[in-house]
Amino acid sequence: MQVKGKAELIRYTADPEQTVALAAKLCYSGDGIDELIEKIGDKDNAKFINILTKMNHFSPFEHASFTFAIEGVSRALLAQITRHRIASFSVRSQRYVSEGEFNYVVPPAIEALGADAAAKYRSQMEQMLVWYREWQTALGDSGEKSNEDARFVLPNACETKMIVTMNARELMHFFELRCCNRAQWEIRGIAWQMLSEVLKVAPSIFAESGPGCLRGACPEGKKSCGKAAEVKARRAELQGSV
Ligand SMILES: Cc1cc2nc3c(=O)[nH]c(=O)nc-3n(C[C@H](O)[C@H](O)[C@H](O)COP(=O)(O)OP(=O)(O)OC[C@H]3O[C@@H](n4cnc5c(N)ncnc54)[C@H](O)[C@@H]3O)c2cc1C
C-alpha cells in the first residue's frame, strides 16, 4: 500500500522557552537557582531568547528537547535523517517485524509521469514483495532469522516508522539543512512538518528557524535554488498559521 510521510510532535520539555531562558539567565546572574526559578515566570522570555539567538549563545537551547513520531516515510529518508548525530532514534526493525505486507512511498516525480508510470512502479513493488516472501520461505521460518536476510531484496521505498528526539539547538541546525530546497524532497517535507509542529509550542525558540536564506545570503552559493523570496513567503505563511 502507498503511504505518505507524517511527522507529529508527541512529547517535549515542559515550558521549553522558560527552560532555555532559565539556563541562559543562570550564566549572567548572581542569584541562586531557586530565586531564578521563582523569577523566571514573570520575565519576557521571548525577548530574551531573541537576544540569545542574535548573540549565538546556543548552549541553553540544548536543555529543551522535542520528540516526534514519524511514519509513512521511506528507508531512503531513514538513511538521511540518521546522519544527524545529535539526535536519538528508535526505528522499526526489519528483523523483528516481517515486511510481508510492506507499505511503500511513491516519489511525486514518478506519479507526475502519469497513471501508466505509477502502475508500473506499483507492480515493481509487488514483485519485490513476491521475492521477499520467497526468501522468507526459502530461509526456513517467518521469524527474525529469515527476515534479516530476506530484507536484502526490499527497496529503499519500503516504509519505515521511527521516534526521533532532538534538542532545540540540533533542530535549528536540522531545519537549516533540511528545510532548504537543496535537500531531497521527502526529508524536506518532513522537516517543514517538524518546524510547523515546534512553532506551535516554542515560537520564540524557533522564530528564526528554517533554511539559511531566511537569515542572509544563500549558503549554497552557486548551487542555490534562486528561490529565496518564495522560501521566505512560505516561512512567513507558516509563522502566521500557528
Ligand atoms: C543537501 C544535502 C546533500 C547531502 N549530500 C550528501 C552526500 O552526497 N553524501 C554524504 O555522505 N552526505 C550527504 N549529506 C549529509 C551531510 O553531509 C551530513 O552528514 C548531514 O547533513 C548531517 O549534518 P551535520 O553533520 O552537520 O550535523 P549533525 O550530525 O546533525 O551534527 C550537528 C553539528 O554538530 C557538530 N558535530 C557533530 N558531530 C561532530 C563530529 N564528529 N566532529 C565535529 N563536529 C561534529 C557539527 O558542527 C555538526 O554540524 C547531505 C546533506 C544535505 C543537507
PDBQT file of the ligand as one rigid body, heavy atoms in Angstrom, charges set to zero:
ROOT
HETATM    1  C1  LIG A 301      21.592  18.802   0.541  1.00  0.00    +0.000 C 
HETATM    2  C2  LIG A 301      22.406  17.755   1.231  1.00  0.00    +0.000 A 
HETATM    3  C3  LIG A 301      23.157  16.878   0.485  1.00  0.00    +0.000 A 
HETATM    4  C4  LIG A 301      23.932  15.899   1.122  1.00  0.00    +0.000 A 
HETATM    5  N1  LIG A 301      24.659  15.042   0.354  1.00  0.00    +0.000 NA
HETATM    6  C5  LIG A 301      25.439  14.099   0.943  1.00  0.00    +0.000 A 
HETATM    7  C6  LIG A 301      26.230  13.194   0.189  1.00  0.00    +0.000 A 
HETATM    8  O1  LIG A 301      26.233  13.238  -1.032  1.00  0.00    +0.000 OA
HETATM    9  N2  LIG A 301      26.965  12.260   0.841  1.00  0.00    +0.000 N 
HETATM   10  C7  LIG A 301      27.006  12.193   2.220  1.00  0.00    +0.000 A 
HETATM   11  O2  LIG A 301      27.706  11.330   2.772  1.00  0.00    +0.000 OA
HETATM   12  N3  LIG A 301      26.256  13.034   2.963  1.00  0.00    +0.000 NA
HETATM   13  C8  LIG A 301      25.487  13.974   2.385  1.00  0.00    +0.000 A 
HETATM   14  N4  LIG A 301      24.727  14.814   3.152  1.00  0.00    +0.000 N 
HETATM   15  C9  LIG A 301      24.730  14.643   4.623  1.00  0.00    +0.000 C 
HETATM   16  C10 LIG A 301      25.660  15.661   5.316  1.00  0.00    +0.000 C 
HETATM   17  O3  LIG A 301      26.993  15.523   4.888  1.00  0.00    +0.000 OA
HETATM   18  C11 LIG A 301      25.593  15.494   6.847  1.00  0.00    +0.000 C 
HETATM   19  O4  LIG A 301      26.081  14.203   7.196  1.00  0.00    +0.000 OA
HETATM   20  C12 LIG A 301      24.196  15.620   7.397  1.00  0.00    +0.000 C 
HETATM   21  O5  LIG A 301      23.549  16.721   6.843  1.00  0.00    +0.000 OA
HETATM   22  C13 LIG A 301      24.256  15.792   8.919  1.00  0.00    +0.000 C 
HETATM   23  O6  LIG A 301      24.669  17.114   9.192  1.00  0.00    +0.000 OA
HETATM   24  P1  LIG A 301      25.800  17.533  10.208  1.00  0.00    +0.000 P 
HETATM   25  O7  LIG A 301      26.942  16.602  10.141  1.00  0.00    +0.000 OA
HETATM   26  O8  LIG A 301      26.074  18.994  10.061  1.00  0.00    +0.000 OA
HETATM   27  O9  LIG A 301      25.015  17.550  11.534  1.00  0.00    +0.000 OA
HETATM   28  P2  LIG A 301      24.743  16.686  12.808  1.00  0.00    +0.000 P 
HETATM   29  O10 LIG A 301      25.247  15.317  12.772  1.00  0.00    +0.000 OA
HETATM   30  O11 LIG A 301      23.296  16.911  12.959  1.00  0.00    +0.000 OA
HETATM   31  O12 LIG A 301      25.570  17.482  13.886  1.00  0.00    +0.000 OA
HETATM   32  C14 LIG A 301      25.314  18.844  14.209  1.00  0.00    +0.000 C 
HETATM   33  C15 LIG A 301      26.633  19.583  14.303  1.00  0.00    +0.000 C 
HETATM   34  O13 LIG A 301      27.386  19.047  15.385  1.00  0.00    +0.000 OA
HETATM   35  C16 LIG A 301      28.753  19.120  15.052  1.00  0.00    +0.000 C 
HETATM   36  N5  LIG A 301      29.301  17.750  15.050  1.00  0.00    +0.000 N 
HETATM   37  C17 LIG A 301      28.578  16.590  15.117  1.00  0.00    +0.000 A 
HETATM   38  N6  LIG A 301      29.401  15.533  15.121  1.00  0.00    +0.000 NA
HETATM   39  C18 LIG A 301      30.653  16.025  15.012  1.00  0.00    +0.000 A 
HETATM   40  C19 LIG A 301      31.940  15.433  14.938  1.00  0.00    +0.000 A 
HETATM   41  N7  LIG A 301      32.126  14.111  14.966  1.00  0.00    +0.000 N 
HETATM   42  N8  LIG A 301      33.001  16.242  14.854  1.00  0.00    +0.000 NA
HETATM   43  C20 LIG A 301      32.864  17.577  14.820  1.00  0.00    +0.000 A 
HETATM   44  N9  LIG A 301      31.679  18.218  14.864  1.00  0.00    +0.000 NA
HETATM   45  C21 LIG A 301      30.588  17.441  14.969  1.00  0.00    +0.000 A 
HETATM   46  C22 LIG A 301      28.881  19.772  13.695  1.00  0.00    +0.000 C 
HETATM   47  O14 LIG A 301      29.056  21.160  13.865  1.00  0.00    +0.000 OA
HETATM   48  C23 LIG A 301      27.530  19.487  13.081  1.00  0.00    +0.000 C 
HETATM   49  O15 LIG A 301      27.178  20.410  12.073  1.00  0.00    +0.000 OA
HETATM   50  C24 LIG A 301      23.940  15.800   2.548  1.00  0.00    +0.000 A 
HETATM   51  C25 LIG A 301      23.177  16.702   3.294  1.00  0.00    +0.000 A 
HETATM   52  C26 LIG A 301      22.403  17.661   2.662  1.00  0.00    +0.000 A 
HETATM   53  C27 LIG A 301      21.578  18.608   3.509  1.00  0.00    +0.000 C 
ENDROOT
TORSDOF 0
